[in-house]
Amino acid sequence: MFNARLQAELDELEEKGLRRVLRGLDGAQDRVVGIGGKAYINFCSNNYLGLAADVRLRDAAAASLQQSGFGAGASRLVCGTLSEHQKLEERLAVFKGAERCVLFNCGYMANVGIIASLFGRGDLILSDRLNHASIIDGIVLSRADFRRYPHCDMAGLERLLREAGGKYRTIAVITESVFSMDGDLAPLDQIVRMTKQHGAVLMVDEAHAAGVFGAGGRGAVEHFGCGSDVAIQMGTLSKAFGSFGAYVCGSTRLIEYVMNRARSFIYTTALPPSVAAASLKALEIIEAEPGRREALWRNATEMRRRLKEAGFDTLRSVSPIIPVVVGDEKRATTFSAKLFEQGLLVTAIRPPTVPANTARLRVTVTASHTPDDLECLLRRMKTVGEELCLI
Ligand SMILES: Cc1ncc(COP(=O)(O)O)c(C=O)c1O
């Protein structure tokens, strides 16, 4: 019975073009990756600054391995806090202009732990409709009341804030700064103004903005100059940092509270210290080499301009995440497969990761792509786009 049910559901996913499979890389995560012995130009990683395979991150991790060994051996609060964790937390707090920072083992665990610990029954959470699954799961776990406002719709948010006035212990607004599948930017300046006016607490997920936005790569809060107005700044080390892990920055009180209450912080073994050492090295590179960010933005701006010029729908992207909306799931898979045949890796993103009928190729450019890489992708996307009657 059980196996038959699983099989029937897998078959149904297959039938709808929604079944997912793993594709293994032969070597490192980089501008060009090997799959099954063939080389592909990679246009779908979150390795925005090209740091994932950087030799300096590897050397930093190797040095830490020599000194501190591999496993952390315990949760942070028992005896798993090593000097690598503490150094990284101190440096991230300075980087983000916050009093304190605490690490989590990944962004998913951070969002789930932060939200479920800070909010609960008697509170209201207002969440952008396109917020990441980890934010939604954190909200569900928190048991707080939960309303979604239409994506980046400030009038909708304002209405919900007004309606909620006086009825809750705490009202929180949670938004991504750069949306992971649309590549657009939340109007943080307006959200800050509104949350202040209504006495709400603001949490911003900077997963795709840290290292990418802002003059110093400090994220969209730096871009908007509103860091001190965002009570809870969460970010990941798995994307532009090319490493792994996540953090939350804020006041000393907030961080102490999260460390004492967040179950995904308390009840899990600490990150291997070598991973924290690699993240610290990535942070130093992000601060010392603004040229990487400049190259990333040159590539992103050029790619988006030319995709739009060719007639593709790139939604409201203003970041290195450039969606090319196809609509139908099977057509999106075909688009991706045809590019793959020609040596280009651009995975199709389908529901439930994106809303129904908005299946897409999520093109991500990085600082490492060359002008020839961009040219090659554009030429082939135009040909396949015409074949599929998308343009
Ligand atoms: C907006 C957002 N938040 C959180 C996460 C989770 O981060 P991590 O991959 O570090 O678990 C992701 C990506 O996976 C994301 O896109």
The ligand as an SDF file (V2000), in Angstrom:
LIG
                    3D

 16 16  0  0  0  0  0  0  0  0999 V2000
   15.7300   33.5940    0.3760 C   0  0  0  0  0  0  0  0  0  0  0  0
   16.3870   32.3620    0.9000 C   0  0  0  0  0  0  0  0  0  0  0  0
   16.4490   32.1720    2.2280 N   0  0  0  0  0  0  0  0  0  0  0  0
   17.0220   31.0790    2.7510 C   0  0  0  0  0  0  0  0  0  0  0  0
   17.6010   30.1280    1.9420 C   0  0  0  0  0  0  0  0  0  0  0  0
   18.2290   28.9240    2.5690 C   0  0  0  0  0  0  0  0  0  0  0  0
   19.5960   29.0800    2.6240 O   0  0  0  0  0  0  0  0  0  0  0  0
   20.5740   27.8150    2.6930 P   0  0  0  0  0  0  0  0  0  0  0  0
   20.7410   27.3400    1.2970 O   0  0  0  0  0  0  0  0  0  0  0  0
   21.8170   28.3540    3.2890 O   0  0  0  0  0  0  0  0  0  0  0  0
   19.9040   26.8080    3.5570 O   0  0  0  0  0  0  0  0  0  0  0  0
   17.5790   30.2990    0.5500 C   0  0  0  0  0  0  0  0  0  0  0  0
   18.2040   29.3490   -0.3910 C   0  0  0  0  0  0  0  0  0  0  0  0
   18.2870   28.2300   -0.3420 O   0  0  0  0  0  0  0  0  0  0  0  0
   16.9460   31.4310    0.0170 C   0  0  0  0  0  0  0  0  0  0  0  0
   16.8680   31.5980   -1.2910 O   0  0  0  0  0  0  0  0  0  0  0  0
  1  2  1  0
  2  3  1  0
  2 15  2  0
  3  4  2  0
  4  5  1  0
  5  6  1  0
  5 12  2  0
  6  7  1  0
  7  8  1  0
  8  9  2  0
  8 10  1  0
  8 11  1  0
 12 13  1  0
 12 15  1  0
 13 14  2  0
 15 16  1  0
M  END
$$$$
